[in-house]
């Protein structure tokens, strides 16, 4: 159970996040928690709720709002994923998600770094942050491509790995070594590992996606959004086929989302950041149970 100090920390962090986005002209929104069509992704499963599902992310609804003419949006709220429980996971968790039209993944990387610094400063902790027997300098960051990261920390060529090999090396060897001194942004994922991201114009084998790590803890996932309805449908259908072959639950394709893309959506970047994990960093704990109320 959360102590009074962590309850206060959560309140302060949420206030500072809202202040940050308000100052940048973002509109705070709320979208449905129970949905007819969860986002089709390979290894994220939704929790049923009667004849609907609890959302795994507000992503598709928020992107529909961007397409409708709202260029800067953010949302803080609960998300749900089946089968996720451990020191860093719960089936229910709090997500910050935001979208910015006419921006790309590197723009939102800079914004994320600014958010971390603003929250730390607002908490009166702008200097090096103690966390799990190390110190994290939020005033700077390290940015490396996926291929550079795997070569450095695993001695492997990420482009030559299949999904199973990639995930195993990532979890066992790479992730624990990321962000030991400052926030670490691992960018430019293999295109097959970013179902809703735009591919790089100069190299379609690369997706414009990054993940943020602090002291081995994944905090955020972001990308330049795919806004091509034909390609997005193809990816959804391919994901549904893989889930069917694996015997996993199937979800209908979100036709409202695809219709919004078909009506025309500007280039957009989006980011999802785990609030509970961010609180773990500022509370200096490696157990999510210390920062949530159960």
C-alpha positions as CSV (number, residue, x, y, z in Angstrom):
1,X,0.0,0.0,0.0
2,X,1.2,3.5,-0.7
3,X,2.5,5.5,2.2
4,X,1.5,9.1,2.7
5,X,4.8,10.3,1.1
6,X,4.2,8.3,-2.1
7,X,0.6,9.4,-2.3
8,X,1.9,13.0,-2.1
9,X,4.6,12.2,-4.7
10,X,1.9,10.9,-7.1
11,X,-0.2,14.0,-6.6
12,X,2.8,16.3,-7.2
13,X,4.0,14.4,-10.3
14,X,0.5,14.5,-11.9
15,X,0.2,18.2,-11.1
16,X,3.6,18.9,-12.7
17,X,2.8,16.9,-15.8
18,X,-0.4,18.8,-16.3
19,X,1.4,22.1,-15.8
20,X,4.0,21.1,-18.4
21,X,1.5,20.2,-21.1
22,X,-0.7,23.2,-20.3
23,X,2.3,25.4,-20.9
24,X,2.8,23.9,-24.3
25,X,-0.7,24.4,-25.5
26,X,-1.9,20.8,-25.1
27,X,-5.5,19.9,-24.4
28,X,-6.2,17.3,-21.8
29,X,-8.8,14.7,-22.9
30,X,-10.6,11.6,-21.7
31,X,-11.5,8.7,-23.9
32,X,-13.4,5.5,-23.3
33,X,-11.9,2.9,-20.9
34,X,-14.1,0.1,-22.2
35,X,-13.8,-0.3,-25.9
36,X,-15.3,-2.4,-28.7
37,X,-12.0,-2.9,-30.5
38,X,-8.7,-3.1,-28.6
39,X,-5.6,-2.2,-30.6
40,X,-4.4,-5.2,-32.5
41,X,-0.8,-5.9,-31.3
42,X,1.1,-9.2,-31.3
43,X,1.8,-9.6,-27.6
44,X,-0.5,-7.3,-25.7
45,X,-3.8,-9.0,-24.6
46,X,-6.9,-7.1,-23.5
47,X,-9.1,-7.9,-20.5
48,X,-12.7,-8.7,-21.4
49,X,-15.5,-6.5,-19.9
50,X,-18.9,-8.0,-20.7
51,X,-19.1,-7.7,-24.5
52,X,-16.3,-5.1,-24.7
53,X,-12.7,-4.9,-23.5
54,X,-10.8,-2.7,-21.1
55,X,-8.4,-0.5,-23.1
56,X,-4.8,-1.5,-23.3
57,X,-4.1,2.1,-24.5
58,X,-6.1,5.2,-25.5
59,X,-4.1,5.4,-28.7
60,X,-6.6,4.9,-31.4
61,X,-9.2,7.2,-29.9
62,X,-6.7,9.9,-29.3
63,X,-5.4,9.7,-32.9
64,X,-9.0,10.0,-34.1
65,X,-9.1,13.3,-32.2
66,X,-5.9,14.5,-33.8
67,X,-7.4,13.7,-37.2
68,X,-10.6,15.6,-36.3
69,X,-8.5,18.8,-35.8
70,X,-7.1,18.8,-32.3
71,X,-3.3,19.0,-32.9
72,X,-2.0,18.7,-29.3
73,X,-3.6,16.2,-26.9
74,X,-2.6,14.5,-23.7
75,X,-4.4,12.0,-21.4
76,X,-3.6,10.5,-18.0
77,X,-5.7,7.5,-17.0
78,X,-5.9,3.8,-16.3
79,X,-5.0,1.1,-18.8
80,X,-5.3,-2.7,-18.6
81,X,-3.4,-5.6,-19.9
82,X,-4.0,-9.3,-19.3
83,X,-1.4,-11.5,-17.7
84,X,1.0,-8.8,-16.6
85,X,2.0,-9.1,-13.0
86,X,5.3,-8.7,-11.3
87,X,7.7,-6.1,-9.7
88,X,7.4,-3.9,-12.7
89,X,3.9,-4.8,-14.0
90,X,0.3,-4.8,-12.9
91,X,-2.8,-5.7,-15.0
92,X,-4.0,-2.2,-14.2
93,X,-1.6,0.8,-14.5
94,X,-1.6,4.5,-15.1
95,X,-0.5,5.8,-18.5
96,X,0.3,9.3,-19.7
97,X,-0.2,9.4,-23.5
98,X,0.2,12.4,-25.7
99,X,0.1,13.3,-29.4
100,X,1.5,16.2,-31.4
101,X,0.5,16.9,-35.0
102,X,3.1,17.9,-37.5
103,X,5.9,16.4,-35.4
104,X,8.1,13.4,-35.6
105,X,9.6,10.9,-33.2
106,X,12.7,13.0,-32.6
107,X,10.6,16.0,-31.8
108,X,8.7,14.1,-29.1
109,X,12.0,12.7,-27.8
110,X,13.1,16.2,-27.0
111,X,9.7,17.0,-25.4
112,X,10.0,13.8,-23.3
113,X,13.4,14.9,-22.1
114,X,12.0,18.3,-21.2
115,X,9.1,16.7,-19.3
116,X,11.5,14.6,-17.2
117,X,13.5,17.7,-16.3
118,X,10.5,19.8,-15.6
119,X,9.1,17.2,-13.2
120,X,12.4,16.8,-11.4
121,X,12.8,20.6,-11.1
122,X,9.2,20.9,-9.8
123,X,9.9,18.3,-7.2
124,X,12.9,20.3,-6.1
125,X,15.3,17.6,-7.4
126,X,16.9,19.1,-10.5
127,X,20.4,17.6,-9.7
128,X,21.6,14.0,-10.1
129,X,18.8,11.7,-8.9
130,X,19.7,8.8,-6.6
131,X,18.2,5.5,-7.8
132,X,19.0,2.0,-6.7
133,X,22.7,2.5,-5.8
134,X,23.4,4.8,-8.8
135,X,22.7,8.4,-9.8
136,X,20.8,9.5,-12.8
137,X,21.6,12.8,-14.5
138,X,18.2,13.9,-16.0
139,X,19.9,17.0,-17.4
140,X,21.4,15.0,-20.2
141,X,20.6,11.8,-22.2
142,X,22.1,9.1,-24.4
143,X,20.6,8.3,-27.8
144,X,21.6,5.1,-29.7
145,X,20.0,3.1,-32.5
146,X,18.7,-0.4,-31.8
147,X,21.6,-1.8,-33.8
148,X,24.2,0.2,-32.0
149,X,22.7,-0.7,-28.6
150,X,22.6,-4.5,-29.3
151,X,26.1,-4.4,-30.8
152,X,27.5,-2.6,-27.7
153,X,25.7,-4.5,-24.9
154,X,25.0,-7.9,-26.5
155,X,27.5,-8.3,-29.3
156,X,24.7,-9.0,-31.7
157,X,23.3,-7.6,-34.9
158,X,19.7,-6.7,-34.1
159,X,18.8,-6.8,-37.8
160,X,19.8,-10.4,-38.1
161,X,17.7,-11.6,-35.1
162,X,14.2,-13.1,-35.2
163,X,11.6,-11.7,-32.8
164,X,12.2,-14.4,-30.2
165,X,15.9,-13.9,-30.2
166,X,15.5,-10.2,-30.2
167,X,13.2,-10.2,-27.2
168,X,15.3,-12.7,-25.2
169,X,18.5,-10.6,-25.6
170,X,16.6,-7.4,-24.9
171,X,15.2,-8.6,-21.6
172,X,18.1,-10.7,-20.4
173,X,21.2,-8.7,-21.6
174,X,20.4,-5.3,-23.1
175,X,17.7,-3.7,-20.9
176,X,19.4,-4.1,-17.5
177,X,22.4,-2.1,-18.8
178,X,20.5,0.9,-20.3
179,X,20.2,4.3,-18.6
180,X,22.6,3.6,-15.7
181,X,23.9,7.2,-15.7
182,X,21.2,9.2,-17.6
183,X,18.0,8.6,-19.6
184,X,18.7,6.2,-22.5
185,X,16.7,6.5,-25.7
186,X,16.9,3.4,-28.0
187,X,15.8,4.5,-31.4
188,X,15.1,3.1,-34.9
189,X,13.5,-0.3,-34.3
190,X,13.2,-3.0,-36.9
191,X,10.0,-2.2,-38.8
192,X,8.4,-5.6,-37.9
193,X,8.5,-4.5,-34.2
194,X,6.5,-1.3,-34.6
195,X,3.0,-2.1,-36.0
196,X,1.6,1.5,-35.7
197,X,4.8,3.4,-36.5
198,X,5.9,5.0,-39.7
199,X,8.9,3.6,-41.5
200,X,11.9,5.7,-42.2
201,X,11.7,7.3,-45.7
202,X,15.3,6.4,-46.4
203,X,15.1,2.9,-45.1
204,X,11.8,1.0,-44.9
205,X,13.4,-1.7,-42.8
206,X,13.5,0.8,-39.9
207,X,10.6,2.2,-37.9
208,X,10.7,5.6,-36.4
209,X,10.2,4.4,-32.9
210,X,12.1,4.7,-29.6
211,X,11.9,3.5,-26.1
212,X,13.2,5.3,-23.0
213,X,15.1,3.6,-20.2
214,X,16.2,4.8,-16.8
215,X,18.4,2.4,-14.8
216,X,17.2,-0.6,-16.8
217,X,13.6,0.4,-16.3
218,X,11.5,1.0,-19.5
219,X,9.6,4.2,-19.0
220,X,8.2,5.2,-22.4
221,X,7.5,4.1,-25.9
222,X,7.1,6.6,-28.8
223,X,7.0,6.8,-32.6
224,X,6.1,8.8,-35.6
225,X,2.6,7.6,-36.3
226,X,1.7,5.5,-39.4
227,X,-1.1,7.5,-41.1
228,X,-1.5,5.4,-44.2
229,X,-4.9,3.6,-43.9
230,X,-4.0,0.9,-46.5
231,X,-0.7,0.0,-44.8
232,X,-2.3,0.1,-41.4
233,X,-5.1,-2.3,-42.4
234,X,-2.5,-4.6,-43.9
235,X,-0.6,-4.6,-40.6
236,X,-3.7,-5.2,-38.5
237,X,-4.7,-8.1,-40.7
238,X,-1.2,-9.6,-40.5
239,X,-1.3,-9.3,-36.7
240,X,-4.8,-11.0,-36.6
241,X,-3.4,-13.8,-38.7
242,X,-0.4,-14.3,-36.3
243,X,-2.7,-14.2,-33.3
244,X,-5.0,-16.8,-34.9
245,X,-2.1,-19.1,-35.7
246,X,-0.8,-18.8,-32.1
247,X,-4.3,-19.5,-30.6
248,X,-4.5,-16.0,-29.0
249,X,-7.7,-14.0,-28.6
250,X,-8.8,-12.2,-31.7
251,X,-10.2,-8.6,-31.7
252,X,-12.1,-6.9,-34.5
253,X,-10.3,-4.3,-36.6
254,X,-11.1,-0.8,-35.5
255,X,-12.9,0.5,-38.6
256,X,-13.6,3.9,-37.1
257,X,-9.9,4.4,-36.7
258,X,-9.1,3.3,-40.2
259,X,-11.9,5.6,-41.5
260,X,-10.3,8.5,-39.7
261,X,-6.9,7.7,-41.3
262,X,-8.6,7.5,-44.7
263,X,-10.1,11.0,-44.2
264,X,-6.6,12.3,-43.9
265,X,-4.4,12.7,-40.8
266,X,-1.4,15.0,-40.5
267,X,2.1,13.7,-39.7
268,X,1.9,13.0,-36.0
269,X,4.2,11.8,-33.2
270,X,2.9,10.1,-30.0
271,X,4.4,8.9,-26.8
272,X,3.1,6.6,-23.9
273,X,4.8,6.9,-20.6
274,X,4.1,4.7,-17.5
275,X,3.3,7.0,-14.6
276,X,3.8,4.2,-12.0
277,X,7.3,3.4,-13.3
278,X,8.2,7.1,-13.3
279,X,7.1,7.2,-9.7
280,X,9.3,4.2,-9.0
281,X,12.3,6.3,-10.2
282,X,11.5,9.3,-8.0
283,X,10.6,7.0,-5.0
284,X,13.9,5.1,-5.4
285,X,12.2,1.7,-5.5
286,X,12.3,-1.3,-7.9
287,X,8.9,-2.6,-6.8
288,X,5.8,-1.1,-8.4
289,X,3.8,-2.2,-5.3
290,X,5.5,0.6,-3.4
291,X,3.9,3.3,-5.5
292,X,0.3,2.0,-6.2
293,X,-2.7,1.4,-4.0
294,X,-4.0,-2.2,-4.0
